Amino acid sequence: MDFTMFHHEAKGRYAYAIDLHNLHIRLRTGQDAKGNIKLIAFDPFVWAKDETGEYKISDPVTYEMNIEHSTKDFDWWFAEIKVPTKRAKYAFIVECEDGTYLYGPAGETAISLDDSGEFDISPLHHLGYGYPYILEEDLFHAPSWVTDTVWYQIFPERYAIGGKHLNKGELHPWGSKVEGINQFFGGDILGIASKLTEIRGLGFTGIYLTPIFKSPSTHKYNTEDYYEIDPAFGTKEDFKELVDKAHSLGIKIMIDLVYNHIGSTHPIWQDVVQNGAASKYYNWFCHRDDGSYETFATVKAMPKWNTANPDARAYLMDVTLYWAKTYGIDGFRLDVANEVSHDFWREFRKAVRGVNPEIYILGEVWDDGMPWLMGDQFDGVMNYPLAEAIWSFVSGKTDGAKLRHDISKCLVMYPRDRQKVIFNLLGTHDTSRIMTVCNNKVERVKQAFTLLMTMPGSPMVFYGDEIGLIGDGADEARQCMIWDENKSDLQAFVKDLITLRAEDKDMKSHDIIWHKADNEGVIYQKGSLMVALNPNGAEIWRR
């Protein structure tokens, strides 16, 4: 047994409370751990006298552990344990060919069993892991509606034109080729509102809007006024109409907040430009010793907020509360969230929860988002690791074995309660279109959507992916929605998947059984549902 492959942490993704009296425990081992693994747990403060009069640990409970998921290198073992007193000490019992071991924070310790198969558990008090106490305020709470929501992401400038009266300036013909980031086509809020019935008819119950605030760009990530809707998109009354109509149809609305950086045309930044260090806003931003300033990436038009500044922080909190209170927003997607301090997001969460505990807080994090999902910051992050696993498989770059390993890794990346509300996707305004990723092969796109809709979490479809829009890279992907050809076979397939997901709770479950995963493809099971996928098109399963 190679114990160097073992790993456990007593908090986080390996040990977490799902309520006040139950813990989920995970142990990672190498794939050579073919023996039996159990978990023994007890309250470290409850002792009792034995028949000799000595005090010993009272009422330890042993739990069987089962392999939850596997990758090419590791197995993850799982158990749910009861914690009646809200505190626990625990360790792992590893039974293998070369003996029985107790595994804890100090590593492995050989133990001897007596004739009845028991062993002296007194060393556990010193050799075990500790979960000190389960506190209500430390539990992870996310809005319950998110698990059952299927999102539709809309890039407003390219979705639909409804406000014919708006002064939008010079526009390119709708549907003409996108050749640059600053081409305006005229999409607006009333255009989105006019399509809500159709969106709901496809099964979508949530809409994520990229920024709608006043900005000189098409994407609006360089905010000029956080309190105003961009005039080319419409008015606040238009937005209120959109939210109210969406809610009447059972659709949630999530808007994009950009708090990592500001737009260089914003009056607050312009005051800094004009007055330099004498500006009362100077310390609201991150300045360098050489007189330059920090930005998003290297984009000078996007100066970076100093969210540690109390006045800047208060301003951004006020913006948040304004939109939450005034318009009944259901969710906030937080742009470049991993470049803003954890301390800011902790305050942000408290502010938002104070308005409405049912508002979904979603962070843009492209990698492992666990540091933001400890219950004190976000409810979910954008699950790009899952997207990358699917992209590789449906593009033919990797085979079924690699897909299984990649998905298994994604499924143990977060605690199960966080997996329920993770934000799964196949593409966004920042990526190539899934049709392009699949080399314009519709059957591969269908397989991608099947994977998306059979994973735990809250799935999202980027507008137009359901009808096969193409685009290589972010700029090309942000093309106009096509409205005269959108009754496609692919669209019907996506609708059927969303309907099936709503009817079959197993599609949303964390449990998955792999029956095949090799160079031909994959066959996996979710409850009574069997899924067989092969991007190469050959038959891999016949009922």
Secondary structure, DSSP 4 states (H G I P E B T S, - for coil): --GGG-B--SSBTTEEEEETTEEEEEEEEETT--SEEEEEEE-TT-EEE-TTS-EEE---EEEE-EEEEE-SSEEEEEEEEE-TTS-EEEEEEEEETTEEEEEETTEEEEE---TTS----TTHHHHSEEE----GGGS----GGGGG--EEEE-GGGT----TTS---S-PPTTPPP-STT------HHHHHHTHHHHHHTT--EEEEPP-EE-SSSS--S-SEEEEE-TTT--HHHHHHHHHHHHHTT-EEEEEE--SB--TTSHHHHHHHHHGGGSTTGGGB-B-TTS-B-EETTEEEEEBB-TTSHHHHHHHHHHHHHHHHHH---EEEETTGGGS-HHHHHHHHHHHHHH-TT-EEEE--SS--GGG-SSSS-SEEB-HHHHHHHHHHHTTSS-HHHHHHHHHHHHTTS-HHHHTT-EEES--TTS--HHHHTTT-HHHHHHHHHHHHTSSSEEEEETTGGGT---SSHHHHSPPPPSSS---HHHHHHHHHHHHHHH-GGGGSS--EEEEEETTEEEEEETTEEEEE-TT-------
